Amino acid sequence: MPEGQYGGVVQYDLGKDTEESFCLKGFLMAPPSSLRSAVETMRSDLMVKENKIDEFISAMIEKGRRLAAYARPSDETDILFEAGYFHESNVSLCDQCDRSKCVERPTRDFNGPEIHYGLIASGDSVVKNTTRRSAIIREVGDVLCFEMEAAGMMTEFSCIVIRGISDYADSHKNDHWHYYAAATAAACAKELLSYLDPNNIESPRRSSELQPDHESRASNVFHGTGIQNTGSGDFSVGKNLNIS
């Protein structure tokens, strides 16, 4: 969702180096007002009740055994290592990593997916380094999701991007949570659809329809090459998923 000077998705590698830092430049379109309004209504409702993401995923998995791959992985595979501690093996699994470097986190009251309404950082390279991750967060702000596709869409037309986060953008990145992340994003999109009035939805605006001052800033087209850190409903990690 839009925040401050950003429209919801920030292209973190579009800018220029200065003597002191890397300065972001360019403009990506914000979601249309109908979608922003629906998100705010959903956000307000979910302050007093739980979201339906787990319910939707469970119902989907019951439809066929092959969909079991989209179930939530074991908590034992959800490991956050200290910033600065790098992966110690050539294989993706962390069997050889020092578990004393794991970050202890308090048990959550609700074990299902949480919805983050902040910014999404999009670029053309995989973020697998905590130093770079932290630098981007300092520059951009409230970011949990790093990915490699959304910026290319947001230069072309106005939409909302929903992603499921599957790793911590560090060197310990693996694929354990990719399928589940795709399912959570699709389920979140389904829940958002329940807040939309089909008779009051704006047509997507393309960049050519923007005012000249915005059009020039949106002309830096980024072509995504993949997805990292996330999954999605209709366009995602090579593991597309629709929940009906």
C-alpha positions in Angstrom: 0.0 0.0 0.0 1.2 3.6 -0.6 3.3 5.2 2.1 4.9 8.6 2.1 6.4 9.4 -1.3 6.0 5.8 -2.6 3.0 4.3 -4.4 3.2 0.9 -2.8 6.0 -0.7 -4.8 9.5 0.7 -4.7 12.2 -0.1 -7.3 15.1 -0.1 -4.9 17.9 -0.4 -7.6 16.7 2.5 -9.7 18.7 5.6 -8.8 22.2 7.1 -8.7 25.2 6.9 -6.4 26.3 10.0 -4.5 29.3 10.5 -2.4 27.3 9.5 0.7 24.6 7.1 -0.4 22.5 5.7 -3.2 19.6 8.0 -4.0 16.4 6.4 -5.3 14.7 8.0 -8.3 11.6 7.4 -10.5 7.9 6.9 -9.8 5.8 3.8 -9.7 2.0 4.1 -9.9 -0.2 3.6 -6.8 -3.2 1.2 -6.7 -6.5 2.7 -7.9 -8.6 4.3 -5.2 -11.2 1.5 -5.3 -8.5 -1.0 -4.3 -7.0 1.3 -1.7 -10.4 1.8 -0.1 -11.1 -2.0 -0.1 -7.7 -2.7 1.6 -8.4 -0.1 4.3 -11.8 -1.6 5.0 -10.4 -5.1 5.2 -7.5 -3.8 7.4 -10.0 -2.2 9.8 -12.2 -5.4 10.0 -9.1 -7.6 10.6 -8.2 -5.5 13.7 -11.1 -7.2 15.5 -11.2 -10.6 13.8 -8.8 -13.1 12.2 -8.2 -13.3 8.5 -9.5 -16.2 6.5 -6.2 -17.2 4.8 -5.8 -20.5 6.7 -9.4 -21.3 6.1 -9.1 -20.8 2.3 -5.9 -22.8 2.1 -7.3 -25.7 4.0 -10.4 -25.8 1.8 -8.2 -25.8 -1.3 -5.9 -28.6 0.0 -9.0 -30.8 0.6 -9.8 -30.7 -3.1 -6.9 -32.9 -4.1 -3.9 -34.7 -2.8 -1.5 -32.9 -5.2 -2.4 -29.6 -3.5 -0.9 -30.8 -0.3 2.4 -29.2 -1.4 0.8 -25.8 -0.6 0.3 -26.7 3.1 2.1 -24.8 5.8 5.6 -26.3 6.3 6.9 -27.3 9.8 7.9 -24.5 12.1 11.3 -26.3 12.4 12.1 -25.0 8.9 11.4 -21.4 9.8 14.8 -20.3 11.0 16.0 -16.8 11.4 19.8 -16.4 11.8 21.6 -13.4 13.3 22.3 -10.7 10.8 25.9 -11.0 9.6 26.0 -14.8 10.0 26.4 -16.3 6.6 25.3 -19.7 5.2 28.1 -22.3 5.6 27.4 -24.8 2.9 27.1 -25.0 -0.9 23.7 -26.7 -0.5 20.6 -24.8 0.3 19.7 -26.6 3.5 21.1 -25.2 6.7 22.1 -28.5 8.3 25.7 -27.4 8.7 24.9 -23.9 10.0 25.5 -23.0 13.6 22.2 -23.2 15.4 23.6 -21.1 18.3 23.3 -18.2 15.8 19.5 -18.6 15.5 17.4 -15.7 16.7 15.0 -16.6 19.5 11.5 -15.2 18.9 8.5 -15.2 21.2 5.6 -17.5 20.4 2.8 -15.8 18.5 -0.7 -15.9 19.8 -2.0 -16.5 16.3 0.0 -19.1 14.3 -1.6 -18.3 10.9 -0.4 -15.8 8.3 -0.3 -12.2 9.1 -1.0 -9.5 6.6 1.6 -6.7 6.2 0.2 -3.6 4.6 3.6 -1.9 4.0 5.8 -1.3 1.0 7.2 -3.9 -1.4 10.8 -3.5 -2.6 11.3 -4.7 -6.2 14.5 -4.9 -8.2 16.4 -6.9 -10.8 18.6 -8.9 -8.5 18.1 -11.4 -5.7 18.7 -10.0 -2.2 20.6 -12.6 -0.2 22.6 -10.4 2.1 21.5 -8.9 5.4 23.7 -5.8 4.9 22.0 -5.0 1.6 18.6 -5.8 3.0 19.1 -3.5 6.0 20.4 -0.7 3.7 17.3 -0.9 1.5 15.0 -0.8 4.6 16.8 2.2 6.0 16.4 4.0 2.6 12.8 3.0 1.8 11.1 2.4 5.2 8.5 -0.1 6.1 9.5 -3.1 3.9 9.2 -6.8 4.6 8.9 -8.1 1.1 11.7 -8.2 -1.5 10.9 -9.4 -5.0 11.8 -9.2 -8.7 8.6 -8.6 -10.8 6.3 -6.0 -9.5 8.2 -2.9 -10.6 7.8 -3.9 -14.2 4.0 -4.0 -13.9 3.7 -0.8 -11.9 5.4 1.2 -14.7 2.7 0.0 -17.1 -0.6 0.1 -15.2 -2.2 0.8 -11.8 -2.8 -2.3 -9.7 -2.2 -3.7 -6.3 0.5 -6.3 -5.6 0.0 -9.1 -3.1 3.0 -11.3 -2.2 3.6 -14.2 0.2 6.9 -13.9 1.9 8.9 -17.2 2.0 12.4 -16.3 3.4 14.4 -13.6 5.2 16.4 -12.2 2.2 19.6 -13.6 3.6 22.2 -16.1 2.6 20.2 -18.9 4.2 17.4 -18.6 1.6 15.8 -21.9 0.6 12.6 -23.1 -1.1 10.8 -24.6 1.9 8.1 -22.0 2.0 7.7 -21.0 -1.6 4.5 -23.1 -2.3 2.9 -22.0 1.0 3.8 -18.3 0.2 2.1 -18.6 -3.1 -1.0 -20.0 -1.4 -1.2 -17.3 1.2 -0.9 -14.6 -1.4 -3.8 -16.1 -3.4 -5.9 -16.6 -0.3 -5.3 -13.0 0.7 -6.3 -11.8 -2.7 -9.5 -13.8 -2.4 -10.3 -12.2 0.9 -9.7 -8.8 -0.5 -12.1 -9.5 -3.4 -14.9 -9.9 -0.9 -14.5 -6.2 0.0 -14.8 -5.1 -3.6 -18.0 -3.9 -5.3 -17.8 -5.4 -8.8 -20.0 -2.6 -10.1 -17.6 0.1 -8.8 -14.2 -0.9 -10.0 -11.9 1.4 -11.9 -10.3 0.3 -15.2 -6.6 -0.1 -14.8 -4.7 3.1 -15.8 -1.7 2.6 -18.1 1.3 4.8 -17.8 0.4 6.6 -21.1 -2.8 7.8 -19.4 -1.0 9.6 -16.6 -0.3 13.3 -16.5 2.9 14.4 -18.2 4.9 15.0 -15.0 4.1 11.5 -13.8 4.5 10.0 -17.2 8.1 11.1 -17.5 9.0 9.7 -14.1 7.3 6.4 -14.9 9.2 5.8 -18.1 12.0 3.9 -16.5 10.6 0.5 -17.4 12.0 -2.4 -15.4 11.7 -5.9 -16.9 11.5 -8.5 -14.1 13.3 -11.8 -14.5 11.9 -13.9 -11.7 10.7 -13.8 -8.2 12.6 -14.0 -4.9 11.3 -14.1 -1.4 7.7 -14.4 -2.3 4.9 -16.2 -4.0 1.7 -14.9 -5.5 -1.7 -16.0 -6.8 -1.6 -15.5 -10.5 1.9 -14.5 -11.3 4.6 -15.8 -9.1 7.7 -18.0 -8.5 6.9 -20.4 -11.2 4.3 -21.9 -8.9 1.1 -20.2 -10.0 -2.0 -20.8 -8.0 -5.6 -19.8 -8.1 -7.9 -20.4 -5.2 -11.5 -20.6 -6.3 
